Amino acid sequence: MQGSIQKIAVIGLGKVGSLVASLLHYDDVEVTGFDQIFNQDFPFSTQQVDVTDATELEKVLIGYDAIVSCLPYFLNTAVVKVAIKNKTHYFDLTEDVPHTNFVKANSEGSGTALVPQCGLAPGLIGIIGSSLMKEFEEVRSLELRVGALPRTPHGRLGYAVNWSAEGIINEYLNDAEVIRDGKKKTVPSLSEIEKVIINGIELEAFITSGGLGTMTETYEGVVETLDYKTLRYPGHCKLMDFLSNEMKLGRDRQKLADILTEAKPQTTDDVVYIYSAVEGKKNGKYIRDTFVRAFHAREINGSFWRAISWTTAASCCSVIELVSTGKIPQKGFVRQEDILYGDLVETSFGKMFVDGIAVSHSSIDS
């Protein structure tokens, strides 16, 4: 990887963190991975550390150009505090709104870049949507939809936990920010279900929290309508609403996450759908433009990786490279919507998105 970032600490070596570290390692970056327990050998250097101990983290994270947190959302704030104190670039994959607000509130005067939300949603989907908007003279609405799904669904939920179960429950149960009639609003997650058809496959989309990142603040008063919805197979939303609310399992989020993890184990054959649609004026006429892609599991550097893992990791690594080369700011809080998709796919890691399957037949019915 070119640029000023050549020594990176990756905190959390789970499904995505291990791939983030591997991608950077194979691109000639000096990488050290940190976690409490290692379940396998890695091609990069590793060090055991208590990721919940801020004092210990501060000691071991000295001397790095950048820190990437791939930990569960509730552990990220301790890591960014260390990055700010150590004057190190910071990146994470969070969907958690309070954590992002904390990063932003503490970014003023920072001599390094603080870039949360570098994953898939928030992250890549916002980059795609905002880049699509830039082609319009006036934007009426922006719809963002992402689904990480098993290609061969099993059971009534039609789901497999290939991502952090805690993160999924957080998205399902927290209220979500949207823009309605040009103003930022908060609406409940697991609401506003709509039917989506992509290449003949019927899905459903429904409101979940965190997927827009900072976009509601950026585009309030600019667009009439903006929302993010998660894509699932039909029936998933009502079942999760039943478990969370009617059965009261939402009162114990960890218990619900544990149940979901045990009942719906990981699958190696997954697909990630990305759908962005913009309505507005282009060349004086109202039109609707869409960006729809499907990404599948693939082999990377001799290992097989799920679609959700590599799309998230590649997006994160692309943003790191853009900071490293100065394509995006190297100081202060950086929003995903300020990143151009055209710049992202020109990075070493962003090129992986170019061979995604372009989906030509898609629709959304409210």
FENNOR-V476355 format. One record per pair of residues at least 24 apart in sequence whose C-alpha atoms are under 10 Angstrom apart, sorted by the first residue. I is the first residue (numbers start at 1). J is the second residue. D is the distance in whole Angstrom. If there is no record, write none. Layout:
i->(I/I)
j->(J/J)
d->(D/D)
This chain:
i->(1/1/1/1/1/1/1/1/1/1/1/1/1/1/1/2/2/2/2/2/2/2/2/2/3/3/3/3/3/3/3/4/4/4/4/4/4/4/4/5/5/5/5/5/5/5/5/5/5/5/5/6/6/6/6/6/6/6/7/7/7/7/7/7/7/8/8/8/8/8/8/8/8/8/8/8/8/8/9/9/9/9/9/9/9/9/9/9/9/9/9/9/9/10/10/10/10/10/10/10/10/10/10/10/10/11/11/11/11/11/11/11/11/11/11/11/11/11/11/11/11/12/12/12/12/12/12/12/12/12/12/13/13/13/13/13/13/13/13/13/14/14/14/14/14/14/14/14/15/15/15/15/15/15/15/15/15/15/16/16/16/16/16/16/16/16/16/16/16/16/16/16/16/16/16/17/17/17/17/17/17/17/17/17/18/18/18/18/18/18/19/19/19/19/19/19/19/19/19/20/20/20/20/20/20/20/20/20/20/21/21/21/21/21/22/22/22/23/23/23/23/23/23/23/23/24/24/24/24/24/24/24/24/26/27/27/30/30/31/31/32/32/32/33/34/34/34/35/35/51/51/51/51/52/52/52/53/53/54/54/54/54/55/56/57/57/58/58/58/58/59/61/61/62/62/62/63/63/64/64/65/65/65/65/66/66/66/66/66/66/66/67/67/67/67/68/68/68/68/68/68/68/68/69/69/69/70/70/70/70/71/72/72/72/72/72/73/73/73/73/73/73/73/74/74/74/74/74/75/76/76/76/77/77/80/80/80/80/81/83/83/83/84/84/84/84/84/85/86/87/87/87/88/88/88/89/89/89/89/89/89/89/89/89/90/90/90/90/90/91/91/91/91/91/91/91/91/91/91/92/92/92/92/92/92/93/93/93/93/93/93/93/93/93/93/93/94/94/94/94/94/94/94/94/94/94/95/95/95/95/95/95/95/95/95/95/95/95/95/95/96/96/96/96/96/96/96/96/96/97/97/97/97/97/97/97/97/97/97/98/100/100/100/100/101/101/103/103/104/104/104/104/104/105/106/106/107/107/107/107/108/108/108/109/109/109/110/110/110/110/111/111/111/112/112/112/112/112/112/113/113/113/113/113/113/113/113/113/113/114/114/114/114/114/114/114/114/115/115/115/115/115/115/115/115/115/115/115/115/116/116/116/116/116/116/117/117/117/117/117/117/117/117/117/118/118/118/118/118/118/118/118/118/118/118/118/119/119/119/119/119/119/119/119/119/119/119/119/120/120/120/120/120/120/120/120/120/120/120/120/120/120/120/121/121/121/121/121/121/121/121/121/121/121/121/121/122/122/122/122/122/122/122/122/122/122/122/122/123/123/123/123/123/123/123/123/123/123/123/124/124/124/124/124/124/124/124/124/124/124/124/124/125/125/125/125/125/125/125/125/125/125/125/126/126/126/126/126/126/126/126/126/126/126/126/126/126/127/127/127/127/127/127/127/127/127/127/128/128/128/128/128/128/128/128/128/128/128/128/129/129/129/129/129/129/129/129/129/129/130/130/130/130/130/130/130/130/130/130/131/131/131/131/131/131/132/132/132/132/132/132/132/132/133/133/133/133/133/133/134/135/135/135/135/135/135/136/136/136/136/136/136/136/136/136/136/136/137/137/137/137/137/137/137/138/138/138/138/138/138/138/138/138/138/139/139/139/139/139/139/139/139/139/139/139/139/140/140/140/140/140/140/140/140/140/140/140/140/140/140/141/141/141/141/141/141/141/141/141/141/141/141/141/141/141/142/142/142/142/142/142/142/142/142/142/142/142/142/142/142/142/143/143/143/143/143/143/143/143/143/143/143/144/144/144/144/144/144/144/144/144/144/144/144/144/144/145/145/145/145/145/145/145/145/145/145/145/145/145/145/145/145/146/146/146/146/146/146/146/146/146/146/146/146/146/146/146/147/147/147/147/147/147/147/147/147/147/147/147/147/147/147/148/148/148/148/148/148/148/148/148/148/148/148/148/148/148/149/149/149/149/149/149/149/149/149/149/149/150/150/150/150/150/150/150/150/150/150/150/150/151/151/151/151/151/151/151/152/152/152/152/153/153/153/154/155/155/156/156/156/156/156/157/157/157/157/157/157/157/157/157/157/157/157/158/158/158/158/158/158/159/159/159/159/159/159/159/159/159/159/160/160/160/160/160/160/160/160/160/160/161/161/161/161/161/161/161/161/161/162/162/162/162/162/162/162/162/162/162/162/163/163/163/163/164/164/165/165/165/165/165/165/165/165/166/166/166/166/166/166/166/166/167/168/168/168/168/169/169/169/169/169/169/169/169/169/169/170/170/170/170/170/170/170/171/171/171/171/171/171/172/172/172/172/172/172/172/172/172/172/172/173/173/173/173/173/173/173/173/173/174/174/174/175/175/175/175/176/176/176/176/176/176/176/176/176/177/177/177/177/177/177/177/177/177/177/177/177/177/177/178/178/178/178/178/178/178/178/178/178/178/179/179/179/179/179/179/179/179/179/179/179/179/180/180/180/180/180/180/180/180/181/181/181/181/181/181/182/182/182/182/182/182/182/182/182/183/183/183/183/183/183/183/183/183/183/184/184/184/184/184/184/184/184/184/185/185/189/189/189/189/190/190/190/190/190/190/190/190/190/191/191/191/191/192/192/193/193/193/193/193/193/193/193/193/194/194/194/194/194/194/195/195/195/195/195/195/195/195/196/196/196/196/196/196/196/196/196/196/197/197/197/197/197/198/198/198/198/198/198/198/198/198/198/198/199/199/199/199/199/199/200/200/200/201/201/201/202/202/202/202/202/202/203/203/203/203/203/203/203/203/204/204/204/204/204/204/204/204/204/204/204/204/205/205/205/205/205/205/205/205/205/205/205/206/206/206/206/206/207/207/212/212/213/213/213/214/214/214/214/215/215/215/215/218/218/218/219/223/223/225/225/226/228/229/230/230/231/231/231/231/232/266/267/268/268/268/268/268/268/268/269/269/269/269/269/269/270/270/270/270/270/270/270/270/271/271/271/271/271/271/272/272/272/272/272/272/272/272/273/273/273/273/273/274/274/275/275/275/277/290/290/290/290/291/291/291/291/292/292/292/292/292/292/292/293/293/293/293/293/293/293/293/294/294/294/294/294/294/295/295/295/295/295/295/296/296/300/310/310/310/311/311/311/311/313/314/314/314/314/314/314/314/314/314/315/315/315/315/315/315/315/316/316/317/317/317/317/317/318/318/318/318/318/318/318/318/318/318/319/319/319/319/319/320/320/321/321/321/321/322/322)
j->(25/26/27/28/29/317/318/320/321/322/324/325/347/348/349/27/28/29/321/322/324/325/347/348/320/321/322/323/324/325/326/65/66/321/323/324/325/326/330/29/30/64/65/66/89/320/321/322/323/324/325/30/31/64/65/66/321/324/31/32/63/64/65/66/67/32/33/61/63/64/65/66/67/68/88/89/90/320/33/34/45/46/60/61/62/63/64/65/66/67/68/69/90/34/35/46/61/66/67/68/69/70/71/91/92/35/36/46/47/49/51/57/61/67/68/69/70/71/76/79/92/36/37/38/49/51/68/69/70/71/72/37/38/39/40/42/46/69/70/71/38/39/70/71/72/163/164/309/70/162/163/164/305/306/308/309/310/313/70/71/93/119/162/163/164/305/306/308/309/310/311/312/313/314/316/68/69/70/71/92/93/309/312/313/42/43/44/70/309/313/300/303/305/309/310/312/313/314/317/68/70/309/310/312/313/314/315/316/317/45/68/70/313/317/300/301/313/300/301/310/313/314/317/348/349/313/314/317/318/320/321/348/349/301/348/349/64/65/64/66/61/64/67/68/60/61/69/70/71/75/76/78/79/76/78/79/78/79/78/79/81/82/82/82/82/83/82/83/85/86/86/86/88/86/87/88/87/88/88/89/89/90/112/324/90/91/112/113/114/320/324/91/92/114/320/92/93/115/116/118/316/317/320/93/94/116/94/119/313/316/164/96/164/165/166/167/97/98/99/164/166/167/170/98/99/166/167/170/99/100/103/116/102/103/106/114/115/116/106/112/113/114/110/111/112/113/114/110/112/111/112/113/112/113/114/113/114/115/320/323/324/330/331/332/114/115/116/320/333/115/116/117/118/119/316/317/319/320/334/116/117/118/119/123/316/117/118/119/120/121/122/123/312/313/315/316/118/119/120/121/122/123/167/210/211/213/119/120/121/122/123/167/168/170/171/209/210/211/212/213/122/167/170/171/174/209/210/211/213/171/174/176/177/209/210/211/212/213/214/210/210/213/214/333/213/214/332/333/214/332/333/334/335/333/332/333/331/332/333/334/331/332/333/331/332/333/330/331/332/333/330/331/332/323/329/330/331/332/333/320/323/324/328/329/330/331/332/333/334/323/329/330/331/332/333/334/335/316/319/320/323/329/330/331/332/333/334/335/336/213/316/333/334/335/336/210/211/212/213/214/316/334/335/336/213/312/313/314/315/316/317/318/319/320/335/336/211/308/309/311/312/313/314/315/316/317/319/336/146/147/148/211/272/274/308/309/310/311/312/313/314/315/316/145/146/147/209/210/211/212/213/228/229/230/274/312/146/209/210/211/212/213/214/215/228/312/336/337/211/212/213/312/315/316/319/335/336/337/339/274/311/312/314/315/316/318/319/336/337/339/341/344/211/212/228/274/275/276/291/315/336/337/341/211/212/213/214/215/228/276/335/336/337/338/339/340/341/315/335/336/337/338/339/340/341/342/344/274/275/276/277/291/336/337/339/340/341/342/344/215/275/276/277/278/290/291/337/340/341/215/219/276/278/336/337/338/339/340/341/337/338/339/340/341/342/276/277/278/289/290/291/340/341/223/277/278/279/280/289/340/278/280/281/282/283/289/278/279/280/281/282/283/284/285/286/287/289/280/281/282/283/284/285/286/222/223/279/280/281/282/283/284/285/286/222/223/224/225/278/279/280/281/282/286/287/288/181/182/222/223/224/225/226/278/279/280/281/286/287/288/179/180/181/182/222/223/224/225/226/227/277/278/279/280/288/179/219/223/224/225/226/227/228/276/277/278/279/280/288/289/290/225/226/227/228/229/275/276/277/278/279/290/211/212/226/227/228/229/230/274/275/276/277/278/290/291/196/205/206/207/211/227/228/229/230/231/273/274/275/276/277/292/205/211/228/229/230/231/232/272/273/274/275/276/292/293/294/203/204/205/229/230/231/232/233/271/272/273/274/275/294/308/230/231/232/270/271/272/273/274/294/295/296/306/307/308/309/231/232/233/267/269/270/271/272/273/307/308/232/233/266/267/268/269/270/271/272/296/306/307/267/268/269/270/271/272/296/267/269/270/271/233/267/270/264/263/264/233/234/235/236/239/232/233/234/235/236/237/238/239/240/260/263/264/232/233/234/235/236/264/232/233/236/260/263/264/265/266/267/270/260/261/262/263/264/265/266/267/268/270/257/260/261/262/263/264/265/266/267/261/264/265/266/267/268/270/306/307/308/309/261/266/308/309/257/261/253/254/256/257/258/259/260/261/253/254/255/256/257/258/260/261/257/208/209/257/260/208/209/240/244/250/253/254/256/257/260/208/209/210/250/253/254/257/207/208/209/210/211/230/206/207/208/209/210/230/237/240/241/244/250/208/209/240/241/244/245/250/251/253/208/209/210/207/208/209/210/207/208/209/210/211/212/227/228/229/207/208/209/210/211/212/213/214/215/216/217/226/227/228/207/209/212/215/216/217/220/225/226/227/228/215/216/217/219/220/221/222/223/224/225/226/227/216/220/221/223/224/225/226/227/220/221/223/224/225/226/216/219/220/221/222/223/224/225/226/216/217/219/220/221/222/223/224/225/226/215/216/217/219/220/221/224/225/226/216/220/229/230/237/241/229/230/236/237/238/239/240/241/244/229/237/238/241/229/366/229/230/231/234/235/237/238/365/366/229/231/234/364/365/366/231/232/233/234/363/364/365/366/231/232/233/234/275/362/363/364/365/366/361/362/363/364/365/273/275/292/293/294/359/360/361/362/363/364/294/359/360/361/362/363/361/362/363/233/361/362/232/233/234/362/363/364/230/231/232/233/234/235/236/364/229/230/231/232/233/234/235/236/237/364/365/366/229/230/231/232/233/234/236/237/364/365/366/230/231/232/236/237/231/237/336/337/335/336/337/334/335/336/337/335/336/337/338/335/337/338/337/279/280/278/279/278/276/275/273/274/272/273/274/275/273/306/306/296/297/298/304/305/306/307/296/297/298/305/306/307/295/296/297/305/306/307/308/309/295/296/297/306/307/308/296/297/306/307/308/309/311/356/307/308/356/357/359/358/359/359/362/363/364/359/360/362/363/358/359/360/362/356/357/358/359/360/361/362/353/354/355/356/357/358/359/360/353/355/356/357/358/359/352/353/355/356/357/358/356/357/352/349/352/353/349/350/352/353/349/344/345/347/348/349/350/351/352/353/344/345/347/349/350/352/353/349/350/344/347/348/349/350/343/344/345/346/347/348/349/350/351/352/343/344/347/349/350/347/349/347/348/349/350/346/347)
d->(9/9/6/6/6/10/10/9/7/10/8/9/9/7/9/9/9/9/7/9/7/6/10/9/10/7/9/8/5/4/8/8/10/9/8/5/7/9/10/8/9/9/5/7/9/8/8/10/8/5/8/6/8/8/7/8/10/8/6/8/8/5/5/7/9/7/9/9/9/6/6/5/6/7/10/9/10/10/6/7/10/9/9/7/10/10/7/8/6/5/6/8/10/6/9/9/10/9/6/5/6/7/9/9/10/6/10/10/10/9/8/9/10/7/6/5/6/7/10/8/9/8/9/10/10/8/9/7/5/5/8/9/8/9/10/10/9/10/7/8/9/9/8/8/10/10/9/10/9/8/8/9/9/9/9/6/9/9/7/9/9/10/10/9/10/9/10/8/5/7/9/7/6/10/10/8/8/5/8/10/10/9/10/7/8/10/9/9/9/9/9/10/8/7/7/9/6/9/10/9/9/9/8/9/5/7/9/7/7/9/9/10/9/9/9/9/10/9/8/9/8/8/8/10/8/10/10/7/10/10/10/10/9/8/8/9/9/10/9/10/10/9/10/10/9/9/10/10/9/8/10/9/8/10/8/9/8/10/6/7/8/7/9/10/7/10/5/8/8/8/10/8/9/6/9/9/9/8/7/9/6/9/9/9/6/8/9/9/10/9/9/6/8/10/10/6/9/9/9/10/9/9/9/7/9/9/8/10/10/10/9/10/7/9/7/7/10/10/8/9/8/7/9/10/8/9/9/10/9/9/10/9/8/8/9/8/10/9/9/9/10/9/7/9/8/9/8/10/10/7/6/9/6/8/9/5/6/8/9/9/10/8/8/9/5/6/7/9/10/5/5/8/7/10/8/9/9/8/10/5/6/6/8/10/8/5/5/5/8/9/8/8/8/9/10/7/7/7/10/9/8/9/8/8/10/9/8/9/7/6/9/8/9/9/8/8/5/6/9/7/9/8/8/8/9/8/6/9/8/10/9/9/9/8/6/9/9/7/8/10/10/8/8/10/10/9/10/8/10/8/6/9/10/9/9/9/9/5/6/9/9/6/8/8/7/10/10/6/5/8/8/5/7/10/9/6/4/6/9/10/8/10/9/7/5/4/5/6/7/10/10/8/7/6/5/6/9/10/9/9/9/10/10/10/8/6/5/7/8/9/10/8/8/8/8/9/9/9/7/9/9/10/8/7/10/8/9/10/7/5/8/9/7/9/9/7/10/10/10/8/5/7/8/6/6/9/9/10/8/10/10/9/10/9/8/9/10/7/5/8/9/7/8/9/7/9/10/8/5/7/8/9/10/9/10/9/10/10/7/4/6/5/9/9/9/10/8/10/8/8/8/8/7/8/9/9/6/8/10/9/9/8/10/6/9/10/10/8/9/9/8/9/8/8/9/7/8/7/10/10/9/9/10/8/7/8/9/8/9/9/9/6/6/9/9/10/9/10/9/6/5/7/6/6/6/10/9/9/9/7/10/8/10/8/9/8/6/9/10/10/9/6/7/8/9/8/8/10/9/9/10/9/9/9/5/8/8/8/9/8/8/8/6/6/8/8/8/7/8/8/8/9/9/10/9/7/9/9/9/9/10/10/9/7/10/10/9/9/7/6/5/8/9/10/9/9/10/8/6/6/7/8/10/10/9/8/9/5/5/7/10/9/10/9/7/6/8/9/7/6/4/6/9/9/10/10/10/9/8/5/5/7/9/8/5/5/8/9/10/10/9/9/10/10/9/6/6/5/6/9/8/6/5/7/9/10/10/8/9/6/5/7/9/7/6/5/7/9/10/10/10/8/6/6/6/8/8/6/5/7/9/9/8/8/8/6/5/6/9/8/6/5/7/9/10/10/10/7/9/9/9/9/6/5/6/6/8/6/5/6/9/9/9/9/8/7/5/6/9/7/6/5/6/9/10/10/10/9/10/9/9/6/4/6/9/8/6/5/7/9/10/9/9/7/8/7/6/4/7/9/10/9/10/10/8/6/10/8/7/8/9/9/6/5/6/8/9/9/10/10/9/7/8/6/4/6/9/10/10/10/9/9/6/5/6/9/9/9/8/8/10/8/10/9/9/10/9/9/9/7/7/8/9/8/8/7/5/8/9/7/8/10/10/9/8/6/8/8/7/9/8/8/8/9/10/6/9/9/9/10/9/8/10/9/5/5/5/6/10/9/10/7/6/9/9/6/6/5/8/9/9/8/5/7/9/8/8/9/7/8/10/8/7/8/9/9/10/9/9/5/7/9/7/6/7/7/10/9/6/8/10/9/9/9/10/8/10/10/10/9/9/8/7/9/8/6/9/9/8/9/10/8/10/9/9/5/5/6/8/9/10/8/5/7/10/9/9/8/9/9/9/8/8/10/9/8/9/7/10/9/8/6/8/9/7/6/9/7/6/4/7/9/9/9/9/10/9/9/7/8/9/8/9/9/9/7/9/9/8/9/9/9/8/9/6/10/9/8/6/5/8/9/6/9/8/7/9/10/8/7/5/5/7/10/9/10/9/6/5/7/9/9/8/8/5/6/9/10/8/6/5/7/6/4/6/9/8/9/9/5/6/9/9/7/8/10/10/6/7/9/6/9/10/9/9/9/10/9/10/10/9/9/9/10/6/8/10/8/7/10/9/8/9/9/9/8/9/10/10/10/10/8/9/9/7/9/10/10/7/6/5/9/10/10/8/8/6/5/6/8/9/9/9/10/7/6/4/6/9/8/5/5/7/9/9/9/8/9/9/7/8/6/4/7/9/10/7/7/5/6/9/7/8/10/9/10/9/9/7/7/10/10/10/10/6/6/5/5/9/10/9/9/8/6/5/6/5/8/8/8/9/9/10/5/5/5/6/9/9/10/8/9/10/9/6/7/8/10/7/9/10/9/9/8/8/9/10/7/8/8/8/8/7/10/9/8/10/10/10/9/10/10/10/9/10/10/10/9/8/9/9/10/10/8/10/7/10/9/8/6/9/8/6/9/9/7/8/9/6/6/10/6/6/7/10/6/5/7/8/6/7/7/9/9/6/6/10/8/10/10/10/10/10/9/10/10/9/9/10/10/10/9/9/10/8/8/9/10/10/9/6/5/7/9/8/9/10/10/6/6/5/5/9/10/10/6/5/7/7/10/8/9/5/6/9/8/9/10/10/9/10/10/9/8/8/9/10/10/10/9/5/6/9/7/8/8/9/10/7/7/9/9/9/9/10/9/9/6/8/9/6/8/9/6/7/5/5/9/10/10/7/9/9/9/10/10/7/8/8/9/10/7)
